[in-house]
Amino acid sequence: MNIVILGAGTVGMSIARALCARHHNVCVVDQSREALAEVEERVDVHTVCGNACDPVTLFQAGVASAELCLGLTSSDEVNIVGASVSREMGAGRSVARIHHPSYLDTTTFNIGDHFGLARLFSLENLTALALARAIRVPGLFALENLAQGGVEVQEVGVVEGADAVGQPLDELDLPREVLVGVITGEEHTTIARGSDIMAPGQHVTLIGKIGELDEVRRLFSPKPPPRQNVVIAGGGEIGFSLARVLEHRPRFHVTLIEHDEDRCEFLAERLATSTVLRADATRRSQLEEARVGTADVFVAATGHDEDNIVCGVEANEMGCPRILSVVRRPDYSDVLTKVGIEQSVSPREVLAEEILAMLQSGPVISRREIAGGTAEVLEIEVGDDAEVTGAPLKELTLAGGLVATIVRSPAIWVPGGDDQLKSGDTVIVLAESDRATEILGRFSTRIRS
């Protein structure tokens, strides 16, 4: 695949290295000859020196024949405009990294749609979502990510005596915008069908609007999940984004530790239920005042790896059972488990995973394996006159597949049977792996004779 990267900084270089390792043809664009020279020394790529928004520079970089253009400079505006111009010049898909979180807010104006971008992503937000996945461990967190926070996913075990036991799914009277996505038994995982009968020991993945799943999960497991106290050290964008993700789920109580007074005020104004403490997370005495030793999970998410390691070690010694940490330097990863930090999350690795999932052709925007490779989460753009646009969802037969979410800007929702897909919609589909190719064909543009 031909890929153009705008920006030769540390992020651009790390992504270029990951792509070249998978034998893709990569061209890197940057205004700095020194930065490009460093990239050329470390990675086997083509480079072009120039303005990433200049059509002449982009033409020289080969965007006209590129399947993907990635805007990864340090400037949001350069990323958005450069990726958009590349798309207009012929790039198959363009995506842009953004730093300012307001660009991700589509309630007022959808920047991505306006500039013809397949996706806008924030490195900090992706890192927060990866941390949330480590805390919550749901089976379909990728779906929640792709749905831009408009959809919640919960995994629940079916217990003996629950109302759902012995009942087919289509007789459970679930709310309109709640679906059962995946059913996992002892031997295999399947995409849910209305005729599936619930049995004790199964695990089901619920998909629905935020706030609606806690009542539904009682059909499968009457006992509510235990409440968890999560302490986050660092009120930057990663810590802030993680707190927002967790506080929408009633079973989490979040305490956010930040040393800067102005930032504390900013966080307190924007977080609904989280507790914001002004304290220095690298000082043990202040961690003790925050009762870190009694927390269920401690997340070190400051802006410095060394501080994250220090406060993670302190939290571990104080008795917190689970320690997670953001670590930017790869050479620190091997040290963490030795000092009691359970899991580290690298922003660059998270970004690489996101981009690698987008290396698709045809109607597929991204593709991710779940359930040990037996099923997939597919992000698909519905083609012109595609077969699936001909009837309501309840009249379509997607054997081994399920339309879990519809994105029709600015709306994002879990569909019901009466919903009908339109050309240009983005849909998130759950598919059994051996049926995925067949299902994808039904979303492709039909060629008229």
C-alpha positions as CSV (number, residue, x, y, z in Angstrom):
1,M,0.0,0.0,0.0
2,N,1.2,3.5,-0.8
3,I,1.1,5.8,2.2
4,V,2.0,9.4,2.7
5,I,2.9,10.7,6.2
6,L,2.8,14.5,6.8
7,G,5.3,15.2,9.6
8,A,8.7,13.8,10.4
9,G,8.5,14.2,14.2
10,T,8.7,11.4,16.7
11,V,5.2,10.3,16.0
12,G,5.6,10.4,12.2
13,M,8.9,8.5,12.5
14,S,7.4,5.8,14.7
15,I,4.4,5.3,12.4
16,A,6.7,5.2,9.4
17,R,8.8,2.5,11.1
18,A,5.7,0.4,11.9
19,L,4.4,0.7,8.3
20,C,7.7,-0.2,6.7
21,A,8.1,-3.2,8.9
22,R,4.9,-4.4,7.2
23,H,6.4,-3.7,3.8
24,H,4.3,-0.7,2.8
25,N,5.6,2.0,0.6
26,V,5.9,5.2,2.7
27,C,6.7,8.8,1.8
28,V,7.3,11.3,4.6
29,V,6.8,15.1,4.1
30,D,8.3,17.8,6.3
31,Q,9.6,21.3,6.1
32,S,12.8,20.4,8.1
33,R,15.6,18.8,6.1
34,E,17.3,17.8,9.3
35,A,14.2,15.9,10.5
36,L,13.9,14.2,7.1
37,A,17.6,13.2,7.2
38,E,17.1,11.6,10.6
39,V,14.1,9.6,9.3
40,E,16.1,8.5,6.3
41,E,18.9,7.2,8.5
42,R,16.5,5.1,10.6
43,V,13.8,4.0,8.2
44,D,13.7,3.0,4.5
45,V,11.3,5.7,3.2
46,H,11.1,8.2,0.5
47,T,11.0,11.9,1.7
48,V,9.9,15.2,0.3
49,C,10.9,18.5,1.8
50,G,8.2,21.2,1.8
51,N,5.0,22.6,3.2
52,A,2.5,19.8,4.0
53,C,-0.4,22.0,2.8
54,D,1.3,22.9,-0.6
55,P,-0.3,21.0,-3.5
56,V,3.0,20.9,-5.4
57,T,4.7,19.3,-2.4
58,L,1.9,16.8,-2.0
59,F,2.0,16.0,-5.7
60,Q,5.7,15.3,-5.4
61,A,4.9,13.0,-2.4
62,G,2.6,11.0,-4.6
63,V,-0.7,11.6,-2.8
64,A,-2.6,11.1,-6.1
65,S,-1.8,7.4,-6.0
66,A,-1.7,7.0,-2.2
67,E,-4.3,4.7,-0.6
68,L,-3.8,6.6,2.7
69,C,-2.6,10.0,3.9
70,L,-1.8,10.6,7.6
71,G,-1.5,14.1,9.0
72,L,0.9,13.8,11.9
73,T,2.6,17.1,12.3
74,S,2.5,19.2,15.5
75,S,-0.1,21.6,14.0
76,D,-3.8,20.7,14.0
77,E,-4.5,23.0,11.2
78,V,-1.7,21.7,9.0
79,N,-2.8,18.2,9.6
80,I,-6.4,18.9,8.7
81,V,-5.8,21.1,5.6
82,G,-2.9,18.9,4.3
83,A,-4.9,15.7,4.7
84,S,-7.9,17.3,3.1
85,V,-6.0,18.6,0.1
86,S,-4.4,15.2,-0.3
87,R,-7.9,13.6,-0.3
88,E,-9.0,16.0,-3.0
89,M,-5.9,15.3,-5.0
90,G,-6.7,11.6,-5.1
91,A,-5.7,9.9,-1.8
92,G,-8.0,7.0,-1.0
93,R,-8.5,8.1,2.6
94,S,-7.1,10.8,4.7
95,V,-6.9,11.1,8.5
96,A,-5.5,13.8,10.8
97,R,-4.1,13.8,14.3
98,I,-5.4,16.7,16.4
99,H,-4.2,18.1,19.7
100,H,-7.1,20.4,20.6
101,P,-10.0,18.3,22.0
102,S,-12.7,20.7,20.7
103,Y,-12.0,19.4,17.2
104,L,-13.4,16.0,18.2
105,D,-16.7,17.5,19.4
106,T,-19.2,17.0,16.5
107,T,-22.2,18.5,18.3
108,T,-21.7,22.0,16.9
109,F,-19.7,21.3,13.7
110,N,-18.2,18.2,12.2
111,I,-14.7,19.2,11.1
112,G,-13.8,15.8,9.7
113,D,-16.9,15.6,7.5
114,H,-16.4,19.2,6.3
115,F,-12.8,18.5,5.2
116,G,-13.6,15.0,3.8
117,L,-11.5,13.1,6.3
118,A,-12.0,9.5,7.2
119,R,-11.2,10.3,10.8
120,L,-9.8,12.8,13.3
121,F,-8.0,11.3,16.2
122,S,-6.3,12.5,19.3
123,L,-3.2,10.7,20.6
124,E,-4.2,11.6,24.2
125,N,-7.8,10.4,23.7
126,L,-6.7,7.1,22.2
127,T,-4.3,6.5,25.1
128,A,-7.1,7.2,27.6
129,L,-9.4,4.7,25.8
130,A,-6.6,2.1,26.0
131,L,-6.3,2.7,29.7
132,A,-10.0,2.4,30.1
133,R,-10.0,-0.9,28.2
134,A,-7.3,-2.2,30.6
135,I,-9.5,-1.2,33.6
136,R,-12.8,-2.4,32.3
137,V,-11.8,-5.3,30.0
138,P,-14.9,-5.3,27.7
139,G,-14.9,-7.5,24.7
140,L,-15.8,-4.9,22.2
141,F,-14.1,-1.7,23.4
142,A,-13.0,-1.1,19.8
143,L,-16.7,-0.5,18.9
144,E,-17.1,2.0,21.6
145,N,-14.0,3.8,20.4
146,L,-15.2,3.9,16.8
147,A,-18.6,5.2,17.8
148,Q,-16.8,8.3,19.2
149,G,-18.2,7.9,22.7
150,G,-21.9,7.9,21.6
151,V,-22.3,4.2,22.3
152,E,-21.4,2.2,25.4
153,V,-20.4,-1.5,25.6
154,Q,-20.7,-3.8,28.6
155,E,-19.8,-7.5,28.9
156,V,-21.9,-9.5,31.4
157,G,-22.0,-13.1,32.5
158,V,-25.3,-14.9,32.4
159,V,-26.0,-16.4,35.8
160,E,-28.4,-19.1,37.0
161,G,-31.8,-17.8,37.9
162,A,-31.5,-14.6,35.8
163,D,-34.7,-13.5,33.9
164,A,-32.9,-14.1,30.6
165,V,-32.1,-17.7,31.2
166,G,-34.0,-20.0,28.9
167,Q,-35.4,-17.1,26.9
168,P,-34.7,-16.3,23.2
169,L,-33.2,-12.9,22.7
170,D,-36.1,-11.6,20.6
171,E,-38.4,-12.2,23.5
172,L,-36.5,-10.3,26.1
173,D,-38.1,-7.0,25.3
174,L,-34.9,-5.0,25.2
175,P,-35.0,-1.2,24.7
176,R,-35.0,-0.2,21.1
177,E,-31.4,1.1,21.1
178,V,-29.9,-1.8,23.0
179,L,-28.4,-4.9,21.2
180,V,-26.7,-8.1,22.3
181,G,-23.7,-8.2,20.0
182,V,-21.6,-11.2,20.8
183,I,-22.4,-14.4,22.8
184,T,-19.4,-16.3,24.2
185,G,-19.8,-19.9,25.4
186,E,-17.3,-22.4,26.7
187,E,-16.3,-23.5,23.2
188,H,-17.0,-20.7,20.7
189,T,-18.1,-17.1,20.1
190,T,-20.9,-16.2,17.8
191,I,-22.7,-13.0,16.7
192,A,-26.0,-12.9,18.4
193,R,-29.3,-13.8,16.7
194,G,-32.8,-13.3,17.9
195,S,-33.4,-17.0,18.2
196,D,-30.4,-17.6,20.5
197,I,-31.5,-18.9,23.9
198,M,-29.6,-17.7,26.9
199,A,-27.9,-20.2,29.2
200,P,-26.0,-19.9,32.5
201,G,-22.2,-19.6,32.0
202,Q,-22.4,-17.6,28.7
203,H,-21.0,-14.1,28.4
204,V,-23.0,-11.6,26.4
205,T,-21.8,-8.2,25.1
206,L,-24.4,-5.4,25.4
207,I,-24.3,-2.4,23.1
208,G,-26.4,0.7,23.7
209,K,-26.7,4.3,24.5
210,I,-24.7,5.5,27.5
211,G,-26.8,5.1,30.7
212,E,-29.2,2.5,29.4
213,L,-27.2,-0.7,29.9
214,D,-27.1,-0.9,33.7
215,E,-30.8,-1.8,33.8
216,V,-30.6,-4.2,30.9
217,R,-27.7,-6.1,32.4
218,R,-29.8,-7.1,35.3
219,L,-31.8,-9.4,32.9
220,F,-28.6,-11.5,32.6
221,S,-27.0,-10.9,36.0
222,P,-29.2,-9.5,38.8
223,K,-26.3,-8.7,41.1
224,P,-24.7,-5.4,40.1
225,P,-20.9,-5.3,39.5
226,P,-18.8,-4.2,42.4
227,R,-18.1,-0.5,42.6
228,Q,-14.4,0.4,41.9
229,N,-12.4,3.4,43.1
230,V,-10.0,4.6,40.5
231,V,-7.3,7.2,41.3
232,I,-5.7,9.0,38.3
233,A,-2.4,10.9,38.8
234,G,-2.1,13.7,36.2
235,G,-4.9,16.0,35.0
236,G,-3.5,16.5,31.5
237,E,-5.5,15.5,28.4
238,I,-4.9,11.8,29.0
239,G,-6.1,11.9,32.6
240,F,-8.9,14.2,31.8
241,S,-10.2,12.0,28.9
242,L,-9.9,8.9,31.1
243,A,-11.9,10.5,33.9
244,R,-14.6,11.5,31.5
245,V,-14.8,7.9,30.0
246,L,-15.1,6.3,33.4
247,E,-17.4,8.7,35.2
248,H,-20.2,8.0,32.8
249,R,-20.2,4.4,34.2
250,P,-21.9,4.3,37.6
251,R,-19.7,1.5,38.9
252,F,-16.6,3.8,38.9
253,H,-15.7,6.5,41.4
254,V,-12.9,8.6,40.0
255,T,-10.4,10.7,41.9
256,L,-8.1,12.9,39.8
257,I,-4.9,14.3,41.3
258,E,-3.4,17.4,39.7
259,H,-0.8,19.8,41.1
260,D,-1.6,22.9,39.0
261,E,-4.3,25.1,40.6
262,D,-5.6,26.6,37.3
263,R,-5.8,23.1,35.8
264,C,-7.7,21.9,38.8
265,E,-10.3,24.6,38.3
266,F,-10.6,23.6,34.7
267,L,-11.1,20.0,35.5
268,A,-13.6,20.6,38.3
269,E,-15.7,22.7,36.0
270,R,-15.8,20.0,33.3
271,L,-16.1,16.7,35.2
272,A,-19.5,15.8,36.5
273,T,-18.9,13.3,39.3
274,S,-15.1,12.9,39.6
275,T,-13.3,14.3,42.6
276,V,-10.4,16.7,41.7
277,L,-7.6,17.0,44.3
278,R,-4.8,19.5,44.1
279,A,-1.7,17.5,45.1
280,D,1.7,16.3,44.0
281,A,1.4,12.7,42.9
282,T,5.1,12.1,43.3
283,R,5.0,12.8,47.0
284,R,4.0,9.8,49.2
285,S,2.5,11.9,51.9
286,Q,0.1,13.5,49.5
287,L,-0.8,10.1,47.9
288,E,-1.6,8.9,51.4
289,E,-3.9,11.9,51.9
290,A,-5.7,10.8,48.7
291,R,-6.2,7.3,50.1
292,V,-4.4,5.7,47.2
293,G,-3.8,2.6,49.3
294,T,-7.5,1.8,49.5
295,A,-8.1,2.4,45.7
296,D,-8.9,-0.5,43.4
297,V,-6.9,0.9,40.5
298,F,-4.2,3.6,40.3
299,V,-3.3,5.1,36.9
300,A,-0.1,7.1,36.5
301,A,-0.8,9.5,33.7
302,T,1.4,12.5,34.3
303,G,3.4,14.1,31.4
304,H,6.7,12.5,32.5
305,D,7.6,8.8,32.4
306,E,9.8,9.1,35.4
307,D,7.1,10.7,37.5
308,N,4.7,7.9,36.4
309,I,7.1,5.3,37.6
310,V,7.8,7.0,40.9
311,C,4.1,7.4,41.8
312,G,3.3,4.0,40.5
313,V,5.9,2.4,42.8
314,E,4.6,4.4,45.7
315,A,1.0,3.3,45.0
316,N,2.1,-0.3,44.9
317,E,3.9,-0.1,48.2
318,M,0.8,1.5,49.8
319,G,-1.2,-1.5,48.8
320,C,-3.2,-0.6,45.7
321,P,-3.7,-3.9,43.9
322,R,-3.7,-2.7,40.3
323,I,-1.2,-0.1,38.9
324,L,-1.4,1.1,35.3
325,S,1.0,3.6,33.8
326,V,1.5,5.8,30.7
327,V,5.0,5.2,29.4
328,R,6.3,7.0,26.3
329,R,9.9,5.7,26.2
330,P,10.0,2.1,25.0
331,D,13.1,1.2,27.0
332,Y,11.2,1.7,30.2
333,S,8.6,-1.0,29.4
334,D,10.7,-3.9,30.7
335,V,11.4,-2.2,34.0
336,L,7.7,-1.6,35.0
337,T,6.7,-5.1,35.9
338,K,9.8,-5.4,38.1
339,V,8.6,-2.4,40.2
340,G,5.0,-3.6,40.6
341,I,3.3,-1.8,37.7
342,E,0.8,-4.2,36.1
343,Q,0.5,-2.7,32.7
344,S,1.9,0.2,30.7
345,V,0.3,2.0,27.8
346,S,2.4,3.6,25.1
347,P,0.7,6.5,23.2
348,R,2.8,5.7,20.1
349,E,1.9,2.0,20.1
350,V,-1.8,2.8,20.6
351,L,-1.6,5.1,17.6
352,A,0.2,2.6,15.5
353,E,-2.5,0.0,16.3
354,E,-5.2,2.4,15.3
355,I,-3.6,3.2,12.0
356,L,-2.7,-0.4,11.2
357,A,-6.4,-1.2,11.6
358,M,-7.1,1.3,8.8
359,L,-4.9,-0.4,6.2
360,Q,-7.9,-1.6,4.3
361,S,-9.4,-1.2,0.8
362,G,-12.9,-1.1,-0.7
363,P,-15.7,0.0,1.6
364,V,-13.8,-1.0,4.8
365,I,-12.4,1.9,6.8
366,S,-10.9,-0.2,9.6
367,R,-11.0,-3.8,10.7
368,R,-10.1,-5.4,14.0
369,E,-10.2,-9.0,15.3
370,I,-12.0,-9.8,18.5
371,A,-12.7,-12.9,20.5
372,G,-9.4,-14.5,19.7
373,G,-9.8,-14.1,16.0
374,T,-13.2,-15.8,15.7
375,A,-15.0,-12.5,15.0
376,E,-14.3,-9.0,13.7
377,V,-15.3,-5.4,14.2
378,L,-15.7,-3.8,10.8
379,E,-16.0,0.0,10.2
380,I,-17.6,0.3,6.8
381,E,-18.7,3.1,4.5
382,V,-21.9,2.2,2.8
383,G,-21.4,2.5,-1.0
384,D,-23.7,4.1,-3.6
385,D,-26.7,1.9,-4.3
386,A,-25.3,-0.9,-2.0
387,E,-27.4,-3.9,-1.5
388,V,-28.0,-3.2,2.2
389,T,-29.7,0.1,1.4
390,G,-32.7,-1.6,-0.2
391,A,-34.7,-2.5,2.8
392,P,-35.0,-1.9,6.6
393,L,-32.5,-3.8,8.7
394,K,-35.2,-6.3,9.9
395,E,-35.7,-7.4,6.3
396,L,-31.9,-7.9,5.7
397,T,-30.3,-11.3,6.2
398,L,-26.7,-10.8,7.4
399,A,-25.8,-14.3,8.3
400,G,-23.1,-14.2,10.8
401,G,-23.2,-10.4,11.0
402,L,-24.9,-7.6,12.9
403,V,-25.1,-3.8,12.3
404,A,-24.2,-2.5,15.8
405,T,-24.0,1.2,15.2
406,I,-24.9,3.7,12.5
407,V,-22.9,7.0,12.1
408,R,-24.8,9.5,10.0
409,S,-23.3,12.8,10.9
410,P,-23.9,14.3,13.4
411,A,-26.0,11.5,14.8
412,I,-24.6,8.2,16.2
413,W,-27.0,5.5,17.3
414,V,-27.6,1.8,17.9
415,P,-30.1,0.8,15.2
416,G,-33.5,-0.9,15.5
417,G,-35.1,-3.2,12.9
418,D,-37.0,-0.3,11.2
419,D,-33.8,1.7,10.5
420,Q,-32.7,1.7,6.9
421,L,-29.1,2.4,5.8
422,K,-28.3,5.1,3.3
423,S,-25.3,5.5,0.9
424,G,-22.6,7.5,2.7
425,D,-23.4,6.2,6.1
426,T,-20.6,4.8,8.2
427,V,-21.6,1.6,10.0
428,I,-19.9,-0.6,12.6
429,V,-20.6,-4.2,11.9
430,L,-19.8,-7.3,14.0
431,A,-19.1,-10.3,11.9
432,E,-18.0,-13.9,12.4
433,S,-14.6,-14.1,10.7
434,D,-15.5,-16.7,8.2
435,R,-18.5,-14.6,7.0
436,A,-16.7,-11.2,7.0
437,T,-15.8,-11.1,3.3
438,E,-19.3,-12.1,2.2
439,I,-20.8,-9.5,4.4
440,L,-18.5,-6.8,3.2
441,G,-19.7,-7.3,-0.4
442,R,-23.2,-6.3,0.5
443,F,-22.0,-2.9,1.6
444,S,-20.0,-2.2,-1.6
445,T,-21.2,0.1,-4.4
446,R,-23.1,-1.8,-7.0
447,I,-21.9,-1.4,-10.5
448,R,-24.8,-0.6,-12.9
449,S,-24.8,-2.2,-16.3
